[in-house]
Amino acid sequence: MTATGTDAVELQGVDKTFGSVWALAGVDLTIGAGEFVSLIGPSGCGKSTLLRVVADLEEPTAGSVAVTGTSARQARLDQRYGIAFQQAGLLDWRTVVENVELPLQVHGVGKAERRRRAVELLELVGLAEFAGSRPAELSGGMQQRVAIARALAPSPRLLLMDEPFGALDEMTRERMQAELLRIAGETGAAVLFVTHSIPEAVVLSDRVVVMSPRPGRITEVVGGRRPPVSGDDRAADTLDPDAVEDVRETAAFFEAVTAVREALRKGAATDGPAA
Amino acid sequence: MGSRDRRRLRSAAWAVAAFALLVVLWELAKLVLPAGGVTVGGTRVLPRTDDAAMPHVWTVLARLGAPEVAGAAEPRSVGAAIVSGALFTLGLALGGLVLGGIAGMLLAVLMQRFAVAEKAVLPYVIASQTVPLIAIAPLVAGWGGKIAIGGWAWEPWASVMVISSYLAFFPISVGMLRGLTSPRKADVEMFRSLAAGWWTTLLRLRLPASVPHLVPAVRLAAAAAIVGAIVAEISTGTRGGIGRLIIEYAQSATGDPSQMYAAILGAAVLGLVAAGAVGLLELGLRRYRGSVA
């Protein structure tokens, strides 16, 4: 990770309340350019809310939010981030390539230019031959890859992903994780990744941010085991899928998984009335 | 030929078979039931089946070719009168459907855009349909008669079109509103994250997503527009349409029932033509039939 340019995300003292529910309390978090950070924690710990605050889909009650060096609102208006949810959320009346074009179309990019870019992105996610298909004809994993290509369309410096692989089966999920690491490496985009899965968080991330509920806050930050990108991070095929598989079997991977698990348990122990 | 085409053909075959069955039942009733009907304890429970009440199917069909008024200077066959009346009414109903469709869609967009509009307007939209048509017809004709736009004076057919649109707008506004609000929250947020404004979201998300709700609404509205046009023709006394023919023929029904049945047949065919037109519309919009994946 090279720390060139401004940080992708900078949160300081962010609070968010929904009525009397304290969703986020005093969250400080900085994500460097090109850094991969996962948010993990039990349901209700505010990890999705945190992502939504960064995306300017929720307004923080207090605190400051900077995204790629500007306000969250300006970053959204400039399409400086791409976002993917658990549901691929593709528009069924559009072909695959038209779905990828959507962000560019909304931003008024010309027809030829956005088609060229969309085809390029479909090649990146390995779905070039499905450009003319309908989303309904694709498997869940393929749909999610289209959603990632769509998120990447405006060449964002930041990718926000809210449990994007949560609805996929385990095998597909692991393949997608390797895919995502390759794409993140190739595009150099920073990633904020919300997940429930400890191994997923560890294998993908530079840092794993552990959160606990009531009120939602960051309790610990554990180093992840994101596989190193070999050579130039702009070249194609920089990440061997086997490298990801290898990481899953290292002692360091298991240590990190254990560290995250213990952090989660500690967070749960301090939460709520004792048994 | 795709399996979908084959399914469509099969459903058309069923429709034809159902019509044939209706003809057979009609003739069977004439054959089996007593001509004077069935009376139980002084109350008639089944209608008379003699030729004056239930003419033979072939008599009705033969009547289509007979002249409308015997011995007229320029004889016109009943069939030709019905076809020209049906076309006149179809034109008015189509105009009513377009007018009502535009009004209904605009109203739905307004209600989607402003929650307060939905709360304020929707009850009246629903209440509008409980006011009987025959109460509205003279009102529209009366108001219209006082309107002259430019050099164009209000014609009776304009009243018919407006009344027809009054019935057609309702299913379209309700169906459209459902369709416009059908995208899931995640899809709406996706558009928000793309910095899409209200108009872009309407154009690229809400309108395409509303098609599956809109097509059945248009089918209902088309039928309502035709019923509205026929009833409006009758209650405003507009000449030239099939509504007027039904009334004229009904007055001579005691002597010549087959003529009235021929007119009713014409009205039914009119409904089928309208349904077919909506089917074509559906075909044109089929890429939008799917839901959001």
Interface residues (C-beta under 8 A of the other chain):
Chain A: A55 D56 L57 R76 L77 D78 Q79 Y81 I83 F85 Q87 A88 G89 L90 L91 D92 W93 L102 P103 Q105 V106 H107 R134 P135 A136 Q143
Chain B: R184 A186 D187 E189 M190 F191 R192 S193 L194 A195 A196 T200 R204 L205 P208 V211 R287 Y288 G290 S291 V292 A293
